Amino acid sequence: MNRPIWHAHANMKAATLAGSTALVLALTGTGAQAHGTHHADHPGKHRDPARQTLGANDGWASHGPGTTGGADAGPEHVYTVSDWAGFRAALADGGSAPKIIKVRGTIDAVSEGCDSLAAPGYDFDAYLEKYAPETWGLEQDLSDESDDSPEGLRRTSAANQSIEIKANVPANTTIIGIGRNAGFKGASLQIKDVDNVIVRNLTLESPLDCFPQWDPTDGDRGNWNSEYDTAVVYNSTHVWLDHNTFTDGEHPDSAAPTHFGMLYQQHDGELDIVRGANYVTASWNVFTEHDKTILIGNSDSESTAVGDRGKLKATFHHNLFSKLVERAPRVRFGQVDVYNNHFVAERGFSYSFGIGKESQLVAEHNAFTLAKGVTPGKILKRWNDSPLTAENNLVNGRRVDLIAVHNAEIPEETLRSGAGWTPALRADVDRARAVPALVRHGAGAGRLR
């Protein structure tokens, strides 16, 4: 029987829940283990998936104490939510005490639309008129514009959106979708400065930046710059992202207009792992319909490097990367293990693995399906002279030395072999030839079994 639990928290004002879904004690469900994922701590096949923990040796997030999320939550900290206010209230309740948040249906973080976030007086047509390159030029940026200028009103509007759509995930939390159609639209999950978080079985539609900034000085022609990643792991440890679907959904870049001759870019990344984050496993996810997909380490600067060196350790296995442009992932500094993933590259593809400053990427036993005209030399992209390991990978069903074909095709970006470390935390390693079928049947939201 479902019983309301909110009354147990006398310190919370009843008004917090006004107009939102009541938080209720979730029923203990039935469900087998996730396909291809070990759950050594909870092996029973009828155990609630919300209390499953990451198994031993399952990627970097299993390092040390492992990742348990909210598995130990008491009944007073198990919630089922179906709207944005209820979700944020559940996140805030109980601090870092173990908690489980079950998401029912699709929750829209901007259900009233972008206009509801705009500052009084903001007018996009006025913005375009004021900063058109033929009148404003391409030499001066907009940083000195007053608060009542079109750019100032855009800044205020952007600040409103930032407050509205960002959700801070506390330590010791599991967020899990119920059934096949659970997820978030337009939200940015902030896993920041915490430890021990699990996010599973959610369709995460990338937030649409309602108020991108025009930067006349970005490149030779200026550019539109957007904010808001779908999920950010920032200075956090032991994070497991499993059986989620990351997508641009109803707002793909292909449908975006152009302004000032440039794509009106309203998306940032699907997943960022930055600022000293460490011990992350991403398993059985789908990353699709996106441009700049996954960024590990966000800067080459020495001030950032001090906090990133020796960290940014992440594992990606049994994920589908499809209809992407780049960054799957782009890596700086971290020891990143990418194995048993399926990459499907179509027209518009730029690269999969970005080799950045002091990166130590190991890419093994992956399968690549490349469309006609996409050559295997483009799978790698050298941003910095950092050696990597790339072995036992298949391209269109044939084993290919990714480093060799890259160096032959793009000799001005020669890469060196040998990442300098050997991954030890691998629960299962499947033959690369079996990976496309395994991933097709097992990856993404709604496939958790």
C-alpha positions in Angstrom: 0.0 0.0 0.0 1.3 3.5 -0.9 1.5 5.8 2.1 2.3 9.5 2.0 5.6 10.2 3.7 6.0 13.9 3.4 4.2 14.5 6.7 7.2 12.9 8.4 9.4 15.8 7.6 8.1 18.6 9.8 10.9 21.0 8.9 9.6 21.2 5.3 6.9 23.7 4.5 3.7 22.2 3.0 3.8 25.0 0.4 6.8 23.3 -1.2 4.5 20.8 -2.8 1.8 23.2 -3.9 0.8 22.3 -7.4 3.2 19.4 -7.6 2.9 15.6 -7.3 2.9 14.4 -3.8 5.9 12.4 -2.9 4.9 8.9 -1.9 6.6 5.8 -0.6 7.4 3.7 -3.7 6.4 0.1 -3.9 9.1 -2.5 -3.9 9.1 -3.7 -7.5 10.2 -6.8 -9.2 12.9 -7.0 -11.8 15.9 -9.0 -12.8 19.4 -7.7 -13.0 20.4 -5.2 -15.7 21.4 -6.9 -18.9 25.2 -7.5 -18.9 25.6 -5.8 -15.5 26.7 -7.6 -12.3 25.1 -6.7 -9.0 27.1 -8.7 -6.6 25.7 -7.0 -3.5 22.1 -7.7 -4.5 22.0 -10.8 -6.6 18.4 -11.7 -6.1 16.5 -11.6 -9.3 13.3 -10.2 -7.7 15.2 -7.3 -6.0 13.9 -3.8 -6.7 16.2 -2.4 -9.4 16.2 0.9 -7.5 18.2 -0.8 -4.8 20.7 -2.5 -7.1 24.3 -1.4 -6.8 27.2 -1.4 -9.2 28.8 -4.8 -9.2 32.5 -5.5 -8.4 35.0 -4.7 -11.1 32.4 -2.9 -13.2 34.5 0.0 -14.4 36.1 2.8 -12.6 33.0 3.6 -10.5 33.5 0.2 -8.7 36.9 1.4 -7.5 37.4 1.4 -3.7 34.1 1.3 -1.8 32.2 1.1 -5.1 28.9 2.9 -6.0 25.7 2.1 -4.1 23.7 5.3 -4.6 20.6 5.2 -2.4 20.5 1.5 -2.0 20.4 1.8 1.8 17.6 4.4 1.9 15.0 4.1 4.6 11.3 4.1 3.7 11.1 7.8 4.6 13.6 8.6 1.8 12.0 6.7 -1.1 10.0 8.9 -3.4 8.0 8.6 -6.6 7.7 11.9 -8.6 6.1 12.9 -11.8 6.7 16.6 -12.1 9.6 19.0 -11.8 8.7 20.6 -8.5 8.2 17.2 -6.9 11.5 16.0 -8.2 13.5 19.0 -6.9 11.7 18.7 -3.5 12.8 15.1 -3.3 16.4 16.0 -4.1 16.4 18.6 -1.3 14.8 16.5 1.4 17.0 14.7 3.8 20.3 16.2 2.7 22.9 13.5 1.9 21.0 10.7 3.7 20.6 7.7 1.2 17.6 8.3 -1.0 15.9 6.7 -4.0 13.9 8.9 -6.4 11.7 7.0 -8.8 10.6 9.0 -11.9 7.2 8.3 -13.4 6.6 9.6 -16.9 8.4 12.4 -18.7 9.1 15.5 -16.5 9.5 18.8 -18.3 11.7 21.3 -16.6 10.4 24.1 -18.8 6.8 23.2 -19.1 5.6 26.8 -19.7 8.1 27.4 -22.4 11.0 29.8 -22.9 8.9 32.9 -22.8 8.2 32.2 -19.2 11.9 32.7 -18.4 12.5 35.8 -20.4 13.3 39.0 -18.5 10.8 41.8 -18.9 11.6 43.7 -22.0 13.7 41.0 -23.7 13.1 40.9 -27.4 15.0 38.5 -29.6 14.3 40.6 -32.8 15.8 43.6 -31.0 18.8 41.5 -30.1 19.3 40.5 -33.7 19.0 44.0 -34.9 21.4 45.4 -32.4 24.2 42.9 -32.9 24.0 42.2 -36.6 27.6 41.9 -37.8 27.1 44.4 -40.6 26.4 47.1 -38.0 28.0 45.8 -34.8 31.1 44.3 -36.4 33.2 41.3 -35.4 35.9 43.0 -33.3 34.1 43.9 -30.1 32.4 41.4 -27.8 29.3 42.0 -25.8 30.7 41.8 -22.2 30.5 45.5 -21.6 26.8 45.9 -22.6 24.6 47.4 -19.9 22.0 45.5 -18.0 19.2 47.2 -19.9 20.7 46.5 -23.3 19.5 43.5 -25.5 22.5 41.6 -24.3 22.0 42.6 -20.7 18.3 41.4 -20.8 19.6 38.2 -22.5 22.0 37.7 -19.5 19.1 38.1 -17.0 16.9 35.7 -19.0 19.7 33.2 -19.1 20.2 33.4 -15.4 16.5 32.7 -14.9 16.8 29.6 -17.0 19.9 28.4 -15.1 18.0 28.6 -11.8 15.0 26.9 -13.2 16.4 23.9 -15.0 19.5 22.9 -13.0 18.8 20.1 -10.4 21.5 19.5 -7.8 21.9 15.8 -7.0 23.0 15.1 -3.5 25.4 12.3 -2.4 24.1 8.8 -1.8 21.3 9.1 -4.3 19.7 6.8 -6.9 17.5 8.3 -9.6 15.7 5.7 -11.6 12.9 5.7 -14.2 9.9 3.5 -13.7 9.0 1.5 -16.8 9.9 2.4 -20.4 8.8 6.0 -20.7 10.4 7.8 -17.8 12.7 10.7 -18.1 13.4 14.4 -18.2 13.0 17.0 -20.9 15.0 20.2 -20.7 16.7 19.5 -17.4 20.3 19.7 -16.5 21.3 17.2 -13.8 24.2 18.6 -11.7 26.2 15.9 -9.9 28.5 18.4 -8.3 30.9 18.1 -5.3 29.3 14.8 -4.1 30.0 11.1 -3.9 28.0 8.0 -4.7 25.3 8.7 -7.3 23.4 6.3 -9.6 21.2 7.5 -12.5 19.4 4.7 -14.4 16.6 4.0 -16.9 15.9 7.6 -17.9 15.4 9.2 -21.3 17.2 12.5 -21.0 16.3 15.0 -23.7 19.0 17.7 -23.9 18.1 21.1 -22.4 17.4 23.7 -25.1 19.2 27.0 -24.3 16.4 29.5 -24.7 18.9 32.4 -24.8 22.2 31.6 -26.5 24.8 34.3 -26.7 26.2 35.8 -29.9 30.0 36.1 -29.7 31.3 38.2 -32.6 34.9 37.4 -31.7 34.5 33.6 -31.7 36.2 32.5 -34.9 36.4 34.5 -38.2 32.6 34.8 -38.5 31.4 34.9 -34.9 29.4 32.2 -33.3 26.4 31.3 -31.1 27.4 29.8 -27.8 25.0 27.8 -25.6 24.9 26.5 -22.0 23.4 23.6 -20.1 24.7 20.1 -20.4 22.2 17.2 -19.9 24.3 15.8 -17.1 27.4 17.2 -15.4 29.7 15.3 -13.2 31.7 18.0 -11.5 34.3 17.3 -8.8 32.3 14.2 -7.9 33.2 10.6 -7.3 31.7 7.2 -7.7 29.0 7.9 -10.3 27.2 5.2 -12.3 25.1 6.1 -15.3 23.3 3.1 -16.6 20.6 2.3 -19.2 19.8 5.9 -20.0 19.1 7.5 -23.4 20.7 10.9 -24.0 19.1 12.6 -27.0 18.2 16.0 -28.6 14.8 14.5 -29.0 12.3 17.0 -30.5 14.9 19.7 -31.1 17.8 18.2 -33.2 20.4 20.6 -34.5 19.3 19.7 -38.0 16.1 21.6 -37.4 17.8 24.7 -35.9 17.7 28.0 -37.9 20.7 30.2 -38.8 21.2 33.7 -37.6 24.0 36.0 -38.7 25.0 33.2 -41.1 25.7 30.7 -38.3 23.8 27.8 -36.8 21.7 29.1 -33.9 23.2 26.6 -31.5 21.0 25.8 -28.5 22.7 22.7 -27.2 25.8 22.1 -25.1 27.0 18.6 -24.2 25.1 15.4 -23.3 27.6 14.4 -20.5 30.5 16.4 -19.0 33.0 14.8 -16.6 35.1 17.7 -15.3 36.9 19.6 -12.6 38.4 16.7 -10.7 35.6 14.3 -11.1 36.7 10.7 -10.7 35.5 7.0 -10.8 32.7 7.1 -13.3 31.1 4.2 -15.1 28.7 4.7 -18.0 27.1 1.4 -19.1 24.4 0.4 -21.5 23.4 3.9 -22.4 22.4 5.4 -25.8 24.0 8.7 -26.9 22.2 9.9 -30.0 21.2 13.0 -32.1 23.8 15.4 -30.8 26.9 17.4 -31.7 29.3 17.8 -28.8 28.5 14.7 -26.9 30.9 13.8 -24.0 33.6 16.0 -22.6 36.1 14.6 -20.1 38.3 17.5 -18.8 37.2 20.9 -19.9 40.4 22.9 -20.2 44.1 22.6 -21.1 45.0 25.4 -18.7 47.5 24.7 -16.0 45.2 25.9 -13.3 42.6 23.3 -14.3 45.2 20.6 -14.9 46.3 20.8 -11.2 42.9 19.5 -10.1 42.5 17.1 -13.0 45.8 15.2 -13.1 45.4 11.8 -11.6 41.6 12.0 -11.8 38.9 12.0 -14.5 39.0 8.1 -14.5 36.0 6.9 -16.4 34.7 3.7 -18.1 32.3 3.4 -21.0 31.0 0.0 -21.9 28.1 -1.4 -23.9 26.9 2.0 -25.0 25.4 2.9 -28.4 26.9 6.1 -29.9 24.7 6.9 -32.9 23.9 10.0 -35.1 26.6 12.1 -33.4 29.1 14.6 -34.7 31.9 14.5 -32.2 33.2 13.9 -28.7 32.4 10.2 -28.0 34.3 11.1 -25.8 36.9 13.9 -26.0 39.4 13.3 -23.2 41.9 15.4 -21.3 44.1 14.0 -18.5 42.0 11.0 -17.5 42.6 7.3 -17.7 39.5 6.5 -19.8 38.5 2.9 -20.7 36.2 2.6 -23.7 35.3 -1.0 -24.5 32.5 -3.1 -26.0 30.6 0.0 -27.4 28.9 0.3 -30.8 29.6 3.5 -32.8 27.3 4.2 -35.7 28.7 7.1 -37.8 26.5 8.8 -40.5 26.7 11.8 -42.6 28.0 14.8 -40.7 30.3 12.7 -38.5 33.5 14.5 -37.4 35.2 12.1 -35.0 34.6 9.7 -32.1 37.7 9.8 -29.8 39.3 13.2 -29.1 42.8 12.8 -27.9 43.5 15.8 -25.7 46.2 17.0 -23.3 47.8 14.2 -21.2 44.9 11.9 -22.0 45.3 8.2 -21.5 42.6 6.6 -23.5 42.2 2.8 -23.9 39.8 1.8 -26.7 39.4 -1.9 -27.2 36.8 -4.5 -28.4 34.5 -1.8 -29.9 32.5 -2.1 -33.1 32.2 0.8 -35.6 29.6 0.9 -38.3 30.6 3.7 -40.8 28.3 5.0 -43.5 29.6 5.3 -47.1 32.0 8.2 -47.3 33.1 8.0 -43.6 36.6 6.7 -43.4 38.1 4.9 -40.4 40.9 7.4 -40.2 38.3 9.9 -38.8 37.5 7.9 -35.7 40.4 9.4 -33.9 41.1 13.1 -33.6 44.4 14.5 -32.3 44.1 17.6 -30.2 47.3 16.9 -28.4 50.2 14.5 -28.7 49.1 12.0 -26.1 49.6 8.2 -26.7 46.6 5.9 -26.6 45.8 2.2 -26.8 43.4 1.1 -29.6 43.3 -2.6 -30.2 40.9 -5.3 -31.3 38.4 -2.9 -32.8 36.1 -3.8 -35.7 35.1 -1.4 -38.5 32.3 -2.6 -40.6 33.0 -6.1 -39.5 36.8 -6.1 -40.1 39.5 -5.7 -37.6 41.2 -2.3 -38.1 44.2 -0.7 -36.4 42.7 2.7 -35.7 45.9 4.4 -35.0 47.6 3.2 -38.2 44.7 4.1 -40.5 44.4 7.5 -38.8 48.2 8.2 -39.3 48.0 7.1 -42.9 45.0 9.2 -43.7 45.9 12.3 -41.6 49.7 12.3 -41.4 49.8 15.8 -40.0 48.0 14.6 -36.9 50.2 11.6 -36.2 49.2 9.6 -33.0 51.4 7.3 -30.9 50.4 4.0 -29.5 50.6 3.0 -25.8 48.4 4.6 -23.2 50.7 3.5 -20.4 48.2 1.6 -18.3 46.1 -1.5 -18.5 42.4 -1.5 -17.4 41.7 -4.0 -14.6 38.1 -3.1 -13.7 36.2 -4.9 -16.4 33.3 -7.1 -15.3 32.7 -8.7 -18.8 34.5 -8.3 -22.1 32.5 -9.5 -25.1 33.9 -10.2 -28.5 33.7 -7.0 -30.7 31.7 -9.0 -33.3 28.9 -9.6 -30.8 28.7 -6.0 -29.6 26.3 -4.5 -32.1 23.6 -7.1 -31.4 24.2 -7.0 -27.6 24.0 -3.2 -27.5 21.0 -3.1 -29.9 18.9 -5.3 -27.7 20.2 -4.1 -24.3 21.2 -0.4 -24.3 19.1 2.6 -23.5 16.1 3.6 -21.3 13.4 1.1 -21.0 15.8 -1.9 -21.5 16.5 -2.4 -17.8 15.6 -5.9 -16.9 
